[in-house]
Amino acid sequence: MKMDITIIELSQRVLGLALDEEAGELIHDELNKKGVKIKTGRTVKEILGNDKNEVRGVILDNGEEMPCELVVMAIGVRPNIEIVKDTDIKVNRGITVDSRMETSVKDIYAGGDVVEAYDFINKDNRILAILPLAFEQGRVAGSNMAGRERVYAGGMGLNSFPLFGTAIMTMGITLTKEGDSLEVMKKKGKDAYKKLVFRDNVLVGVIMIKDTNYGGIYTSLITKQVKLTDAEKKTLLDGNLLDFEAYRESATPWRSMNWVMQRPIKEHVIGVR
Ligand SMILES: Cc1cc2nc3c(=O)[nH]c(=O)nc-3n(C[C@H](O)[C@H](O)[C@H](O)COP(=O)(O)OP(=O)(O)OC[C@H]3O[C@@H](n4cnc5c(N)ncnc54)[C@H](O)[C@@H]3O)c2cc1C
């Protein structure tokens, strides 16, 4: 729209919870190429208005004043838990639930962005505010409410979106550091990047920039916790997945993620050898 845009970002890179340093650099380059300026390590302290009550600028935390005509705020997801305030329903950052999506009060269930539900990769409960998980949690909650026992197998963080035409896809654990016992494989091109993260030879995280082919296969391998050989891991990185043995033998691509996720993890862990 030919607008003059500046992103003010508190952390050291945009999308800092999903992208690692290398992916962040690529995205910063891409944004810069499109004329978007980025100021990292900064936040907006104050929004300034004129006498017609219109925005005329912002003041940053270092005192810098920037003129502007429009402010868009997008600083993450915080559940609106007003509805359960002053009740016995336990709340952490979101409403806490058990594996049946029941809250701490009997016969009261919750699901979706408002809850902290099980994350099967990080093995804890947290807010994962995405639609497929909200749908599945609602299904489990509704089923239990109607008297049919169902367990929520857990979910993982997933992002997939285009940024000025550059495809970005992330899933599971994407941020790694030395000594965290995760194995990392990377492939970097001029403006493309792929990072695969393994724990005990099981794929637990992916970053893909530009080439997002086979996203469904990666998701399936993570969800089913398929044990991989070194050769299979290398095949995963090189992208020649059409004859990928582990996938062929274990995956059922015509069944949806929801089918996989409604089963407890232990039921769909599939050995390939
Ligand atoms: C800009 C944006 C982009 C997104 N893009 C994606 C995406 O690409 N992929 C993806 O998977 N997810 C995406 N999401 C997240 C997705 O929209 C949510 O995960 C999903 O909508 C959560 O469903 P939910 O039912 O938990 O909550 P919601 O869809 O928020 O529904 C909650 C409903 O409850 C109503 N409500 C609130 N309080 C009360 C009350 N006291 N009484 C009665 N009703 C009440 C609200 O009005 C609302 O209609 C996006 C979200 C946003 C905001």
The ligand as a Gaussian input file, in Angstrom:
#p B3LYP/6-31G(d) Opt

LIG

0 1
 C       -5.336000     -11.946000      13.797000
 C       -5.378000     -13.432000      14.132000
 C       -4.889000     -14.337000      13.203000
 C       -4.922000     -15.704000      13.484000
 N       -4.458000     -16.586000      12.556000
 C       -4.494000     -17.890000      12.808000
 C       -4.034000     -18.821000      11.841000
 O       -3.571000     -18.457000      10.753000
 N       -4.073000     -20.140000      12.139000
 C       -4.568000     -20.587000      13.328000
 O       -4.594000     -21.795000      13.537000
 N       -5.017000     -19.732000      14.266000
 C       -5.006000     -18.398000      14.027000
 N       -5.461000     -17.509000      14.982000
 C       -5.909000     -18.049000      16.275000
 C       -7.348000     -18.571000      16.214000
 O       -8.189000     -17.540000      15.756000
 C       -7.744000     -18.984000      17.642000
 O       -6.844000     -19.957000      18.113000
 C       -9.138000     -19.562000      17.701000
 O      -10.091000     -18.659000      17.190000
 C       -9.476000     -19.900000      19.151000
 O      -10.793000     -20.343000      19.243000
 P      -11.570000     -20.149000      20.598000
 O      -12.909000     -20.728000      20.379000
 O      -10.745000     -20.632000      21.738000
 O      -11.663000     -18.564000      20.836000
 P      -12.368000     -17.466000      19.949000
 O      -12.391000     -17.815000      18.505000
 O      -11.733000     -16.174000      20.364000
 O      -13.858000     -17.512000      20.452000
 C      -14.229000     -17.099000      21.757000
 C      -15.609000     -16.484000      21.654000
 O      -16.118000     -16.278000      22.977000
 C      -16.778000     -15.043000      23.007000
 N      -16.808000     -14.608000      24.407000
 C      -15.815000     -14.061000      25.127000
 N      -16.210000     -13.814000      26.389000
 C      -17.489000     -14.255000      26.460000
 C      -18.459000     -14.294000      27.515000
 N      -18.203000     -13.830000      28.733000
 N      -19.656000     -14.832000      27.249000
 C      -19.939000     -15.318000      26.010000
 N      -19.072000     -15.300000      24.978000
 C      -17.859000     -14.780000      25.204000
 C      -15.955000     -14.149000      22.104000
 O      -16.685000     -13.050000      21.674000
 C      -15.603000     -15.117000      20.983000
 O      -16.552000     -15.102000      19.956000
 C       -5.454000     -16.158000      14.722000
 C       -5.939000     -15.221000      15.649000
 C       -5.905000     -13.882000      15.378000
 C       -6.455000     -12.907000      16.390000

